[in-house]
């Protein structure tokens, strides 16, 4: 077998003097794809309507690129070795998502994830073959860095209050520019302003910045031209400053971990240079971070041109100084270290000394920053975030809870998973406390519950095999060959490591970066022939090309249809804001649902039209269509609370409270921390029980009362459970007894001849202020329940008498009731 150089064998390494037109069409398409994609709100995974259309446009473009790839690389397809077979193996990833449709918790979200994983597979295949070529490899790396630096600049424009200028550019790429400004490029949460750039989520932007910080350092050390060394060195400060402005604790925690892992791949002198460049740029960034932060906070409140210029002068001036220092080191000092490099590298274990030392030095630096007056160098918000990095911090405890709850989901969907979007659909059923989180905040566990153990093993085998083969090839290769593809390892390792703690891969753009990067890593594999699985070249070309071509055409057609459907849904929303015409709004909704019949937003909007028409005309046809529409949608979206709520509303409008109550009872386990859902069960259970009592159906009364009081007991157990949460962990949404819930539960216990339970329940609602009618009634029933047990509370009776002169008589009447 011939030796591989730059990811190719010697036979492949000859440079062609010209490239065919299809090659340049593919290269141009990839460049435009990478430039366009991040500005589509970074393409979140389609859990909301606003993200869907850009995702399907991305899938459509990916399919077109794939067809060009087939035309260009048809003759290069040879299923002879391990590397070639990875182009087949990657197809298993979307296939596992297709299999998970069988048990999908949400068919709509699951289909979105099928399409998204097809995009990833396409990017991997294109990267696997295109990056084998030196020119293709260089162009993709340059494009990656150019896009990354543009995103950094885009974010800083917003930080310095110049969102209008950034929006003027972004509007050509993005659909989230409103009033001339890109939405949430600087987000606000409990920590204050946080920089997010195109991602609209600070932690994912931190993961992105971490990856390209190391990439910039890498290019500083391998660039041969002075302007390349200076420019990459110049960008270190804007990247680190941006990273600090995200206020991402996960980013700050994972950055040293990834840094140490990457150092292990480098020779000692390169390790020293990485530490030196990160140290210089890091220190410079810390020195200006306070002024840059304060300027940005002020500029996002009230814009001042002079302050914005001052901010840019500070940032650019510092970056120029760092760039010049980096250039001097690279041009003057590094050449003198070549002899030292060879002697150090020859020593056993030399690659470990510096990483281990950097761990110690890094730990000391953190202690000095947090534990001494040096922390005054930091902006207050950054300093507070650093001080709060501990295992008892609320976000850490919340994540641990998410992870435990993920295991509960997996236990019920172990083998093939619950489909794409499973966590968003199911978490309320399995959550430990009433938090709200549509993401599990870890890519790997979220992937596990979506495709189950089978799909997860396939995914991890695919990833680990590429890493394993890459490392083996890296060890055997020469310095030049290693540098040729190390960039892809930096990107993939950085993003995946940070994704252990967050949902970066829910952003399609991040997934594209990872899978193109995996393709780049696989392209350099020193692959062994698979004799048993080898196929004749002509057969391989025909079978693989036809199969992948057919799949691509299917995805292409599906993407086009889904783009149309999303367009119809958006048109209906716009029309509803300006028109009250039934047919004008209904027409685009019908078209959308003919393509995607269970889109919740469109189902709810169309149902609203039918219910309004029913209320206005009392025409039962509108009601029947409404019920059928919702029931059909719930077959594919059985955990969608909004669809269930609308069906309950329809049953109540049609005077069918029993049907509404049945939905509440049958689905209560899905929303165990939704206090409003429980309150409805208790209230409606009481009403239906009283109705049954009025007709003399005591058995039905007992059944309704038992069901409703059982739910009340579950609520009390839940309230008690919340007291066991760690003090630092936030509970989430309110979960507590309401006066109506307590009153109805107490009445039901009383009417089931359970005065002790009635008194215990009603006592929970007694307050000092008895001016409200509900509070008076609670006390009245409580005193009656005590009287049933031959007990009394004279003080409370006295307070009730002050607001109700007939209190004793009324209580006695209640106590005398027989059921």
SELOFI-152095 format. One record per residue (C-alpha): x, y, z. Coordinates in steps of 0.5 Angstrom, whole numbers, plus 2048, in hexadecimal, padded with zeros to 3 digits. Layout:
% residues N
xx,yy,zz
X,Y,Z
...
% end
This chain:
% residues 819
xx,yy,zz
800,800,800
803,807,7FE
804,80C,803
7FF,812,804
801,819,804
7FC,81E,805
7F7,819,806
7F8,816,7FF
7FD,811,7FC
803,812,7F8
7FF,810,7F2
7F9,815,7F4
7FE,81B,7F6
800,81E,7EF
7FD,825,7EE
7F8,825,7E8
7FA,82C,7E4
7F2,82D,7E3
7EC,82B,7E6
7E5,82A,7E3
7E0,82E,7E3
7DC,82A,7E7
7E1,82A,7ED
7E1,832,7ED
7D9,831,7ED
7DA,82D,7F3
7DF,831,7F6
7DB,838,7F5
7D5,834,7F8
7D8,832,7FE
7DB,839,7FF
7D4,83C,7FE
7D1,837,803
7D6,838,809
7D5,840,808
7CD,840,807
7CC,83A,80D
7CE,83E,813
7CA,844,812
7C3,840,812
7C3,841,819
7C8,83C,819
7C3,837,817
7C0,834,81E
7BD,82D,81D
7B6,82F,81B
7B2,82F,822
7AF,835,820
7AC,837,819
7B1,83D,818
7B7,838,818
7B4,833,813
7B4,837,80C
7BB,838,80D
7BD,831,80F
7B9,82E,809
7BC,833,804
7C3,831,807
7C1,82A,805
7BF,82C,7FE
7C6,82F,7FD
7C9,829,800
7C6,824,7FB
7C8,829,7F5
7CF,829,7F8
7CE,821,7F8
7CC,820,7F1
7D2,824,7EF
7D6,820,7F3
7D4,81A,7F0
7D5,81D,7E9
7DC,81F,7EB
7DE,819,7EF
7DB,813,7EC
7E1,810,7E9
7E5,811,7F0
7E0,80C,7F3
7E3,806,7F5
7E1,802,7FB
7E7,7FF,7FD
7EA,801,803
7E7,803,80A
7E7,80B,808
7E3,809,802
7DE,805,806
7DD,80B,80B
7D9,80F,805
7D4,809,806
7D4,808,80D
7D2,810,80E
7CC,80E,80B
7CA,80A,811
7CA,810,815
7C3,813,812
7C1,80C,811
7C1,80B,819
7BC,811,819
7B8,80E,814
7B7,808,818
7B6,80C,81E
7AF,80F,81B
7AC,808,81D
7AC,80B,824
7AC,812,823
7AA,817,828
7A9,81C,823
7A8,81A,81C
7A9,821,81A
7AF,823,81E
7B2,81C,81C
7B1,81D,814
7B5,823,815
7BB,820,818
7BB,81A,813
7BC,820,80E
7C1,823,812
7C5,81D,813
7C5,81C,80B
7C8,823,80B
7CE,820,80F
7CF,81A,80B
7CF,81E,805
7D4,823,808
7D9,81D,80B
7D9,819,804
7DA,820,800
7E0,821,805
7E3,81A,805
7E4,81B,7FE
7E5,822,7FC
7EA,823,802
7EF,81E,7FF
7F0,823,7FA
7F6,828,7FC
7F2,82E,7F9
7EB,82C,7FC
7EE,82B,803
7F1,832,802
7EB,835,800
7E7,832,805
7EB,834,80B
7EC,83B,808
7E4,83B,808
7E3,839,80F
7E8,83E,812
7E5,844,80D
7DE,842,810
7E0,841,817
7E4,848,817
7DE,84B,814
7D9,848,819
7DE,84B,81E
7DE,852,81B
7D6,852,81A
7D6,850,822
7DA,856,824
7D6,85B,81F
7D0,859,823
7D4,85A,82A
7D6,861,828
7CF,863,827
7D0,863,81F
7CB,85E,81E
7C8,862,818
7CE,861,814
7CF,85A,815
7C7,859,814
7C8,85C,80D
7CD,857,80B
7C9,851,80E
7C2,853,80B
7C5,850,805
7C6,849,808
7C2,849,80E
7BA,849,80F
7BB,84B,817
7BD,853,815
7B7,857,818
7B7,85E,818
7BE,85E,815
7C1,85A,81B
7C3,853,81B
7BF,850,821
7C2,84E,827
7C9,84E,825
7CA,851,82C
7C5,84D,831
7C3,84F,838
7C2,84A,83D
7C2,84A,845
7CA,84B,844
7C9,852,840
7CB,853,839
7CF,84D,835
7D2,84D,82E
7CF,848,82A
7D0,84A,823
7CD,846,81D
7CB,840,822
7C6,844,827
7C9,840,82C
7CF,842,830
7D1,83B,832
7D1,838,82B
7D5,83E,829
7DA,83D,82E
7DB,836,82B
7DC,839,824
7E1,83E,827
7E5,839,82B
7E6,834,824
7E8,83A,820
7ED,83D,826
7F1,837,825
7F0,837,81E
7F3,83E,81D
7F9,83C,822
7FA,836,81D
7FA,83A,817
7FF,83F,81A
804,839,81B
803,836,814
803,83D,810
809,83E,80C
807,845,80A
808,84B,80F
801,84E,80D
7FE,847,80F
801,847,815
800,84E,817
7F8,84D,815
7F7,847,819
7FB,84A,81F
7F7,850,81E
7F0,84C,81F
7F2,849,825
7F0,84F,82A
7E9,850,826
7E7,848,827
7E9,848,82F
7E6,84F,830
7E0,84C,82D
7E0,846,831
7E0,84A,837
7DA,84E,835
7D6,847,834
7D7,846,83C
7D7,83F,83A
7D9,83B,840
7D9,834,83C
7DE,838,837
7E3,83A,83C
7E2,833,83F
7E3,82F,839
7E8,834,836
7EE,831,83A
7EC,82A,839
7EC,82A,832
7F2,82E,832
7F6,829,836
7F3,823,831
7F6,827,82B
7FD,828,82E
7FE,821,82E
7FE,821,827
803,826,826
80B,826,827
80E,829,82D
810,830,829
809,830,826
806,82F,82D
80A,835,830
808,839,82A
800,838,82B
801,839,833
805,840,831
800,842,82C
7FA,840,830
7FD,844,836
7FF,84A,833
7F8,84B,82F
7F5,849,836
7F8,84E,83A
7F7,853,835
7F0,851,834
7EF,852,83C
7F2,858,83C
7ED,85C,838
7E7,857,83A
7E5,85C,83F
7E5,862,83B
7E2,85E,835
7DC,85B,839
7DA,862,83C
7DA,865,835
7D6,860,832
7D1,860,838
7D0,867,837
7D0,867,830
7CA,862,830
7C6,867,834
7C8,86D,831
7CC,86E,82A
7D2,873,82A
7D6,873,824
7DC,875,828
7DC,870,82D
7DB,86B,827
7E1,86D,824
7E5,86D,82B
7E3,866,82B
7E6,864,825
7EC,868,826
7ED,864,82C
7EC,85D,829
7EF,85E,822
7F5,862,826
7F6,85C,82A
7F5,857,825
7FB,85A,821
800,85A,826
7FE,853,827
7FF,851,820
805,855,820
808,851,826
806,84B,823
809,84C,81C
810,84E,81F
810,848,823
80E,844,81D
813,847,818
819,848,81D
818,843,823
815,83D,820
81B,83C,81B
820,83C,820
81C,836,824
81C,831,81F
822,82E,822
81F,82E,829
819,82B,826
81C,825,823
820,823,82A
81A,824,82E
816,820,829
81B,81A,82A
81A,81A,831
815,814,834
80E,817,836
810,81E,834
809,820,831
806,81F,838
80B,823,83C
808,82A,83A
801,828,83A
801,826,841
805,82C,843
800,830,83F
7FB,82D,844
7FE,82F,84A
800,836,847
7F8,837,845
7F6,835,84C
7FA,83A,84F
7F8,83F,84A
7F1,83E,84C
7F2,83E,853
7F6,845,852
7F0,848,84E
7EA,845,853
7EE,846,85A
7F2,84C,859
7F1,853,857
7F3,851,850
7EC,850,84F
7EB,857,84F
7EE,857,848
7E7,853,846
7E1,856,845
7DC,855,84A
7D7,851,847
7DD,84C,844
7E0,84C,84B
7D9,84A,84E
7D9,845,849
7E0,842,84B
7DE,842,852
7D8,83E,851
7DB,838,84D
7DA,832,852
7D6,82C,853
7D1,82F,857
7CF,835,852
7C8,835,850
7C9,834,848
7CE,82E,84A
7C8,82B,84F
7C3,82C,849
7C7,828,844
7C9,822,849
7C1,822,849
7C0,822,842
7C5,81D,841
7C2,818,846
7BB,81A,843
7BE,818,83C
7BF,811,83F
7B8,810,841
7B6,812,83A
7BB,80D,837
7B8,807,83C
7B1,808,838
7B4,808,831
7BB,804,832
7BC,801,82B
7BA,806,825
7B9,80C,829
7B3,811,829
7B5,814,823
7B8,81B,821
7B5,821,826
7B4,81B,82B
7B6,81F,831
7B2,826,82F
7AC,821,82F
7AD,81D,835
7B1,820,83A
7AB,823,83E
7A8,81B,83F
7AF,81A,842
7B2,820,845
7B4,820,84D
7B1,827,84E
7AD,82C,84A
7B3,82F,846
7B2,831,83F
7B7,82F,83A
7B6,82D,832
7BD,82A,832
7C1,825,837
7C7,829,837
7CB,824,835
7CC,821,82D
7CE,81A,82F
7C8,819,834
7C3,81C,82F
7C6,818,829
7C5,812,82D
7BE,813,82F
7BC,815,828
7BF,80F,824
7C0,80A,82A
7C5,805,82C
7C6,802,825
7C6,809,822
7CB,80C,827
7D0,806,826
7D0,807,81F
7D1,80E,820
7D7,80E,825
7DA,808,821
7DA,80C,81B
7DD,812,81F
7E2,80E,823
7E5,80A,81D
7E6,811,819
7EA,813,81F
7EE,80D,820
7F0,80D,819
7F2,814,819
7F6,813,81F
7FA,80D,81C
7FB,811,815
7FD,817,819
802,813,81D
805,810,816
805,816,812
80A,81C,811
80A,823,814
807,826,80D
802,820,80D
7FF,821,814
7FF,829,813
7FA,828,80D
7F4,825,810
7F5,826,818
7F1,82C,817
7EB,828,816
7EC,824,81D
7ED,82B,820
7E6,82C,81E
7E2,826,81F
7E6,824,826
7E4,82B,829
7DD,82B,827
7DB,824,829
7DF,825,82F
7DB,82B,831
7D5,827,82F
7D5,823,835
7D3,829,839
7CE,82C,834
7CA,82C,82E
7CE,82F,828
7CD,829,823
7C6,82B,823
7C8,831,81F
7C9,82E,818
7CE,833,816
7D2,830,81C
7D1,829,81A
7D3,82B,812
7DA,82D,815
7DA,826,819
7D9,822,813
7DD,825,80E
7E2,825,813
7E1,81E,814
7E2,81D,80D
7E8,821,80D
7EB,81C,812
7E9,816,80F
7EC,818,808
7F3,818,80B
7F2,811,80E
7F7,80C,80C
7F2,806,80A
7F3,7FF,80A
7EF,7FB,804
7E9,7F7,806
7EA,7F1,802
7E4,7EE,804
7E0,7F4,802
7E3,7F6,7FC
7DF,7F7,7F6
7E1,7F8,7EF
7E2,7FF,7ED
7DC,7FF,7E8
7D7,7FC,7EC
7D9,801,7F2
7D8,807,7EE
7D2,805,7EB
7CE,802,7F1
7D1,808,7F6
7D0,80D,7F1
7C9,80B,7EF
7C7,80A,7F7
7CA,810,7F9
7C7,814,7F3
7C0,811,7F5
7C0,813,7FC
7C2,81A,7FA
7BD,81B,7F5
7B8,818,7FB
7BB,81D,800
7BB,823,7FB
7B3,822,7F9
7B1,821,800
7B5,827,802
7B2,82B,7FC
7AB,829,7FF
7AD,82B,806
7AF,832,804
7A8,833,800
7A5,830,807
7A9,835,80B
7A7,83B,806
7A0,839,807
7A0,839,80E
7A3,840,80F
79F,843,809
799,840,80E
79C,844,814
79D,84A,810
796,84A,80D
793,849,814
796,850,816
792,854,811
78C,850,80F
786,84D,812
784,849,80C
783,841,80D
785,83F,806
78B,843,806
78E,841,80C
78C,83A,80B
78E,839,804
796,839,806
795,835,80C
791,82F,808
797,82F,803
79C,82F,809
799,829,80C
798,826,806
7A0,825,806
7A1,825,80D
79A,823,810
79C,823,818
7A0,82A,818
79D,82C,81F
79D,834,81D
799,833,817
794,82E,81A
793,833,820
792,838,81B
78D,835,817
78A,832,81D
789,839,81F
785,83B,819
781,835,81A
77F,836,821
77E,83D,820
779,83B,81A
775,836,81E
774,83B,824
772,840,81F
76D,83C,81B
76C,836,820
76D,831,81A
76F,82A,81C
773,829,816
778,82E,818
779,82B,81F
779,824,81C
77F,826,817
782,82A,81D
782,823,821
785,81F,81B
78A,824,81A
78D,824,821
78C,81C,822
790,81B,81B
795,81F,81D
796,81C,824
797,815,821
79E,818,81F
79F,81D,824
79C,819,82A
7A0,81E,82F
79E,825,82D
79B,828,832
798,82E,82E
795,829,82A
792,826,830
790,82C,833
78C,82E,82C
788,828,82C
786,829,833
784,830,831
780,82D,82C
77C,828,830
77A,82D,835
777,831,830
773,82B,82D
771,82A,834
775,823,835
779,824,83C
779,81D,83D
77E,81C,836
782,822,838
783,81F,83F
785,819,83C
78A,81C,838
78D,81F,83E
78D,819,842
790,815,83D
796,819,83C
797,81C,843
79D,818,843
7A0,81B,83D
7A0,822,841
7A1,820,848
7A4,827,84A
79F,82B,847
79B,82E,84C
796,831,848
794,82A,845
793,827,84C
78F,82D,84E
78B,82B,848
78A,824,84A
788,826,851
783,82B,84F
780,827,849
780,821,84D
77C,825,853
777,828,84E
776,821,84A
775,81D,851
770,822,853
76C,822,84D
76C,81A,84E
76A,81B,855
764,81F,853
762,81A,84E
762,815,854
768,811,851
76D,810,857
771,80B,853
773,810,84E
774,816,854
779,811,858
77D,810,851
77E,817,84F
77F,819,857
784,813,857
788,815,851
788,81D,853
78A,81C,85A
790,817,858
792,81C,853
792,821,859
796,81C,85D
79B,81C,858
79C,823,858
79D,823,85F
7A3,81E,85E
7A6,822,859
7A6,828,85D
7A9,824,863
7AE,822,85E
7B0,829,85C
7B2,82A,863
7B8,825,862
7BB,828,85C
7C2,82B,85E
7C2,832,860
7C6,835,85A
7C1,832,855
7BB,835,852
7B5,832,852
7B2,835,84C
7AB,836,84A
7A6,838,850
7A3,831,853
79F,833,859
798,832,85C
793,837,859
78D,839,85D
788,836,858
78C,82F,858
78C,82F,860
784,831,861
782,82B,85B
786,826,85E
784,827,865
77D,827,863
77E,820,85F
781,81D,865
77B,820,86A
776,81D,865
77A,816,865
779,816,86C
780,817,86E
780,81D,872
787,81C,875
78A,81D,86E
785,822,86C
788,826,872
78F,825,870
78E,827,869
78A,82D,86B
78F,830,871
794,831,86B
790,837,868
78E,83A,86F
791,841,86F
791,847,874
78D,84B,86F
786,849,86E
783,84E,86A
783,84A,864
77D,846,863
781,840,861
785,840,868
77F,841,86C
77C,83A,868
782,837,86A
782,838,871
77B,837,871
77C,830,86E
782,82F,873
77E,830,879
778,82B,877
77D,826,875
780,827,87D
779,827,87F
778,820,87C
77E,81E,880
77B,821,886
780,826,886
780,82D,886
785,834,885
781,839,889
787,83F,887
786,83D,87F
77E,83D,880
77F,844,884
782,847,87E
77D,844,879
778,847,87D
77B,84E,87C
77A,84D,874
774,849,875
76F,84A,87A
76B,843,879
771,83F,879
76F,83A,87E
769,839,87B
76C,838,874
771,833,877
76C,82F,87B
768,82E,874
76E,82C,871
770,827,876
769,824,876
769,823,86F
769,81B,86D
76C,818,867
% end
